[in-house]
Amino acid sequence: MISIIKKPILTEKAMSGTEDRQYQFYVDPSANKFQIKDAVEKMFDVEVENVRTTNTKGKKTRRQTRRGLQTGHFALRKKAYVRLKEGFEIELVTGGSEED
């Protein structure tokens, strides 16, 4: 379960979807929608309405060093867009203490 969900995506654009009960996670590239749904429900104790996924190809990189040109690439990533049922919410980031 923990190996399926890598980490939540906490960008400004991703967090704007939380008002609509939609959350984004980086997940294991070999995981399917049913496994992602079960993992989120067990990890956060919520009910999932639907799951959408996208695969992102790894970018190629090149850099010049003293030993010459070195090439490489970033790894493949998979994102999951998880929409929760009405009345459920995930507390990903706590805003700290609010004192008056």
Secondary structure by P-SEA (a helix, b strand, c coil): cccccccccccaaaaaaccccbbbbbccccccaaaaaaaaaaaccccccbbbbbbbcbbbbbbbcccccccccccbbbbbbbbbcccccccccccccccc
